[in-house]
Amino acid sequence: MIEFSDSKADRGVTPVVGVITVVAVTIILASIAGAYFVGLTDDIGETPSFTALELDFEEEPVPGNNYGDLRWDIEVTHTGGEDVSADEILVHLDHGDQRITGDINRSMQSGDTVELIVVHNNQGGGIVEDIECDEVNVACRLAGDDGNYPDDEEVQLRMIHEPSDTILYEEDVDISGEYGIYDGEDNPEITDETLTFA
């Protein structure tokens, strides 16, 4: 006895399996994409939500000084947008292999400016232009002697959003070449110093 198969029924199995396979693949891809985008969203949450910070560097002589002393002023200004929380921002001032790090230990609102001052004083005095060298945002450096500081005639200025490790600003700035960050050879405790903007 010859049996004939129901060709219509057999043909119906293939589309059903195909649909199930497509649905399964779609679900898997959707899961992978969802996990990926959720990860991206988490990362986005770590990036700074503000863009209105300015970083300025200025080198200028110390007024009324007969020894050729000068100072570096580094300012962070909040020009608009959301408040910046304390400890979110770091500034690195690098000269050769020497570094001064500035942190901000208070919240900043739009219009606020904070400053670091590096005074290059040939006389090594404790006070320059009414600036106290032991203030949290001041570094006084004996300068002007060959070998006391790196030879590089530029410094690198970098502002970093610490939670996300995002570089917000980076610039190489020309300096006079007669001064620099004291290398701490005789005073290693002042090498790689951390100051607080004020």
N, C-alpha and C positions, 0 to 999 in steps of 0.2 A: 504494500500500500504506500502510495506516495503521499507525503504530507507537504503542504504548501504553507510557507510562513506568511504571516500578516505583514506585508511590506509596509503598510501605512504605520503600523505600531512601531516597527523597527526604525522607520525614518523619524518618528517622533522622539526617540530616546536621545539622539544626537543633539538637537536644539536644546533640550532640557539640560543636558550635561554642560553644553556650551554656556548657557545662561548662568548656571551655578558657578562655573569656573570664572566667568567675567565678574560676577558679583563678589566672589571670594577675593579675586585679585584687586578689585576696586577697594574693598574694605581694608586689605593689607596696605595698599598704597596710601589710602586716606589716613590710616593709623601712623604710618611712617611720616607722612607730610605733617600731620598734626603734632607729632612729637618734635619734629624739626622746627616747626614754627613756634611752638611753645618754648623751645629752647632759645630761639631767636628773641622772643618776647622777653624772656628772663634777662638775656644779655642787654636788650634795649633798656630795661629798667635800671641797669647799672650805669648806663652812660649819663653824662650830665644833662640836666633838663634846661640848663641856661646856656646862653651863648654870648652874654654881654659882659665879659671880663676883659679888661685891657691890662697889658703888662708893659711897663715903660722902664727904660734904662737910660740914665744920664750921668755923664762924667763931667765934673766941673771943679775948678780950683776952689780952695778954701779961702773965702774973702778975708783980706787984711792979713794974710799970712806971708811972711817973708822967706819961707823955706820951700816954696813950690809944692806944698801939700795939696792934695786933691781928695775928692770924695766921689763914690759911686752911690747914686740913689736908685733904688729899684722899687717901683710902685705897682701895686695891684689896685685897679679901680673897677668897681661894680657900676656899670653904666645903665643897667636896666634888666628887667626880668625877675625871675624868682630869687629868693634869698639863697645865699651860699652858706651851707652849714659849716660849723667849725671842723677843722681837720680834714676837709674835703680837698683842699688845694695845697700842693707843694710847689716850691720854686727852687730850681737848681741853678746856681751860678758857678760854672766850671771854667777854670783857667788852667790849661794843661791838665795835670793829674790832681789838681787841687780843687776842692769843692766847698762852697758854702750853701747850705740848704736853709730855706726859709719856709716855715709853716705858718698857718693862720689858725689861731686858737679861739676865734670867736666868729659868730655869724656875721655876714655882710649883707647889707641891704643896698638897694639902688642908691647911688650917690656916695657910698662909702669908699674911702681910699686908705690903704695901709702901706707901710713903707719899711724897707730895710736900708740901712746906711753902712757902707764900708768906707772908713776913713783911712787914707794912706798918709801917715804922719812920720816924717823923717826924724822928728825929735822923740818919738815914742811917748809923748805926754799922755796923761789920763783924760784931759779935756781939750777938745778942738772945737772952736766956734760954738762954745756952750753946749757941746754934745758930750754926754757922759758915756765913756767907753764901756761901762758895765751895764748899760741898758740892754734889754732883751733883744732889741732890733738893731743894735750897733756892734760892728766889729772894727776895732782899731788895729791897724797893721803898721809895723815899722817897715818902711819901703824906701826905695831909692838906691839900695846897695846891690851891686851885681851878685847874682847867685841866691838872692833871698826869695825869688819868685820865678815861675816858669817863663821861658823866653817868648812864648806865643804872644803875638800882638793883637789878639782878639779873645773874647770870652764868649762862651755859649750860654744863652739864657733860655731856660725851658720852664714852662708852667704845666703842671700835671694834675689831672683829676684823679686823686688817689684811689677811690673805690673801684673805678673801672680801668685804672692804669692807662687812661687816655691822655695823649699829649695835646694840650689845648693851644700851645704856642711854643715856637722854637725859632731862635734866631742867633746867628753869630754876629757879635758886635765888636767893631774895632775899638781898641783902647790906645792910650798914649804910648805904650811900650816902655814907659819909665816906671810904671807901677804894676802891681798885680796882687794876687792872693798870696800872702806870705806862706812859704812852703813848710814852715814849722820844723825845720831841721834842728833848731836849738830849742824850740818850744812845741813839741809834737801834740800837746793838748789842744792847740788851736787849729790843727789840721782837720779838714772834713767836719767843720763846725755846723751845728744846727742853731739857727736863730728863729725868733718869732716876730712876724710882721706886727707892727703897732702903729 
